Amino acid sequence: MKEIAKLLGYRKDVRVIDATMRDGGLVNDFRFDDEFVRALYETNIRAGVDYMELGYRASKELFDVNRYGKWKFCDDEDILDVIGDNGEKKVKLAVMADVGRCDYRTDIRPRTESPVDLIRVATYINTIPAAIDMIEDAKSKGYEVSCNLMAISSAQEGDLRVALDMLGQTPVDVIYIVDSFGALYPEQLARLCALFMEFADHYSKTVGMHAHNNQQLAFANTIEAVGDGVNWLDATYYGMGRGAGNCPMENLLGLLKNPKYSVYPVIKFIENYMWKLKDEGVVWGYDLQYLLTGIFNQHPRSAIAFTKEKRRDYTEYYKELTSQE
Amino acid sequence: MKEIAKLLGYRKDVRVIDATMRDGGLVNDFRFDDEFVRALYETNIRAGVDYMELGYRASKELFDVNRYGKWKFCDDEDILDVIGDNGEKKVKLAVMADVGRCDYRTDIRPRTESPVDLIRVATYINTIPAAIDMIEDAKSKGYEVSCNLMAISSAQEGDLRVALDMLGQTPVDVIYIVDSFGALYPEQLARLCALFMEFADHYSKTVGMHAHNNQQLAFANTIEAVGDGVNWLDATYYGMGRGAGNCPMENLLGLLKNPKYSVYPVIKFIENYMWKLKDEGVVWGYDLQYLLTGIFNQHPRSAIAFTKEKRRDYTEYYKELTSQE
C-alpha cells in the first residue's frame, strides 16, 4: 500500500527538484534577471531543495539567442557568472536537453569542466533511440542523468513497456513520468507508477514525477506518485510553468516531513519575487481552458493561445477542441 | 480497492450536489440576482446535476434580513417566486440549516407545503444532540435529510465514532465528511472514508463529501472519496465558495462517466455568469494564505481577512499563524 500513508514519517530517498526556471521559463522566454536567480538559488538551499533546474541547454543553431533570455541556453559561463563556484554546493544544478533541440556533443562539456550536475534528457516515446544516445553521451562525460518521458498520457502501454526496457538497459539514473497534458487522474497515474516501478526495480533505476496542473491535480498526482514509490519529485515556486503550471513547491514542502525541508523560505521568495513576475504580466496557472485540454488529453498549445488572446468564449473554444478530435 | 479506478465505467448511486449558491453565497452575502438563479437552475438540469442547494435557512432573529441577500434565508415563497413550481422537477432543491442558527421548528414547514426536497443539517461534532433534534424534525416533516459534519480534520477519532454511532441511529439519509479547513491529504481522507463507511454500512446510510480547495486538493479529495465508496459529491461552479473555494463542478463532471452528466452547460454558465461575478469584485479561490491555513489545519477566517485587506506580506502572516499555535 501507499508508503506516504505514514504521513508523519518520511522516506529518506525522496528528492525535490525545483523546475521553476525551466518550466517557468517557458512563460517568460527565460528572462529571469540575475538577482532573481541568485535569490532562488539561496532560497533552494535554505528550503532543503535537492536539485535546481536552471533552464534548457538549447541549440543556438535552432534558436535565436536574441529572442530568449540566457537560461534557454544555460551556458556554463553564465551559470558560473551568476551563481558562482562557491565551493561545496548545497543544491545540485540541472539543465534540460531536449531531443532534437540540443547540440549535446559540443554543448555539453565534461562534468569536471561544468557547474552542472544533472542532465535531464527530455523525449517523446517515439524518439527513444535519440534519447539513449544523449543519455550515453552525458553519462560518459560524468553527469547524473535523468530521462523525462513526455506526454505519457497519450502513449500506448505496449510501446511504453518497450521504451522502459530500452531505457532500463542504459546507464540513466532516473526515469520520469511526465504528465505533459495534465490529463491523468490519480488512479491512472497509480497504474503508470506500478509499470514504471516494475522496470525501475528490475534495472535498479529511480522513478521521477513531473506533473501539470490542468485539472488542479498536479499536487495530488505528486502525492499519489510518492505514495507509489516514486522518489524524484518536480515542483516549481508558486506553480510557475507552462500553461496551467506545475506542482507548487510550497504545497509539496508543506507535505514532506523530512526535517531537511522547510516551507518558510519558499513563502518568503514568493512574497519577494514571484508576485513581481505576476505584476509584470507574466501569466501562468489553472484556468478553464487548461481544464478542457486536460480532460480531452490534448497538448495545451491551443489553451495557451486562448490565454494569450485574452479570450473568454469558453463554449466556442470547447467546440474548437472537440471538433479537432 | 478503489471502485472509481474503473474510470471508464460509473456507479449509478453517485449523486452530484451543486452548492454554488450556499458556499458561494458566503463570499457575496448571498446576493445572487433572480436571472442568475434561474439560469443556474436550468443549467443544473441540462448538466444532469441531482441536487441544487439554494442557500441557508438562517434565523431572522439572529441575522438582519437587510444585511444579506434573500438566499441566506431561502424563504419558500422566494424559491417559488424565482424558480417557480413547474410540475416535475428535474433537479431537487436543498437548503442548509446550521445548528444554533436556524429556527427550524417554525421556519421549516412540512415538505408538502414547500418546494424544498432536502434539508442539510450542518453541525460541529460537539453539537450532535442539537443536530439530531433537527434531523428528526425535518424527517418528521417529510424531507430527505443529510447531516454535514464540519471541521472533521480537527475531530478526534474516538469522538467521531461516538458521533457516527449516534447519527446512525437517527433517520438521517446521508452523512457528510466536511473538510472545512481544506487540511486533509487524500490518504488521510481515505482513512476517514473507511470509518464513515463502516458506520454507514452498518446503519444503511449514504456518505457524502464536501471538500475545500486550500491545498488545491478539493477535486483530488472528491475523487479519493468516490473511489472509497462515497456517493454524494458536492461541487460548485468555477469552485465558488468560502476562501479557497470548493471542488469545481466542471472538474467533477469531466471525471464522472455516467452519460446523464454533461460538462458543456457548466462551461457555458461560467462563461455567461461566473466571470461577471469575478469582474464585479467577488473574490474566491486558491491562494497562498489558504494553503497555509490548510497546512496548519486552521479555520480560514484569518486568511479571508488577509485576502480582504489585500495583504501580500505572506511571511508576516506565516508568523501570525504559527504563533497562534
HADDOCK unambig.tbl for C-alpha pairs under 7 A between the chains (distance, minus, plus):
assign (segid A and resid 5 and name CA) (segid B and resid 187 and name CA) 5.57 0.50 0.50
assign (segid A and resid 187 and name CA) (segid B and resid 5 and name CA) 5.52 0.50 0.50
assign (segid A and resid 215 and name CA) (segid B and resid 251 and name CA) 6.67 0.50 0.50
assign (segid A and resid 216 and name CA) (segid B and resid 216 and name CA) 6.35 0.50 0.50
assign (segid A and resid 217 and name CA) (segid B and resid 220 and name CA) 6.34 0.50 0.50
assign (segid A and resid 220 and name CA) (segid B and resid 217 and name CA) 6.33 0.50 0.50
assign (segid A and resid 220 and name CA) (segid B and resid 220 and name CA) 6.01 0.50 0.50
assign (segid A and resid 251 and name CA) (segid B and resid 215 and name CA) 6.66 0.50 0.50
assign (segid A and resid 254 and name CA) (segid B and resid 295 and name CA) 6.31 0.50 0.50
assign (segid A and resid 267 and name CA) (segid B and resid 314 and name CA) 6.53 0.50 0.50
assign (segid A and resid 267 and name CA) (segid B and resid 315 and name CA) 6.38 0.50 0.50
assign (segid A and resid 268 and name CA) (segid B and resid 315 and name CA) 5.70 0.50 0.50
assign (segid A and resid 271 and name CA) (segid B and resid 312 and name CA) 6.71 0.50 0.50
assign (segid A and resid 271 and name CA) (segid B and resid 313 and name CA) 6.51 0.50 0.50
assign (segid A and resid 271 and name CA) (segid B and resid 314 and name CA) 6.15 0.50 0.50
assign (segid A and resid 295 and name CA) (segid B and resid 254 and name CA) 6.31 0.50 0.50
assign (segid A and resid 312 and name CA) (segid B and resid 271 and name CA) 6.71 0.50 0.50
assign (segid A and resid 313 and name CA) (segid B and resid 271 and name CA) 6.51 0.50 0.50
assign (segid A and resid 314 and name CA) (segid B and resid 267 and name CA) 6.53 0.50 0.50
assign (segid A and resid 314 and name CA) (segid B and resid 271 and name CA) 6.14 0.50 0.50
assign (segid A and resid 315 and name CA) (segid B and resid 267 and name CA) 6.38 0.50 0.50
assign (segid A and resid 315 and name CA) (segid B and resid 268 and name CA) 5.71 0.50 0.50
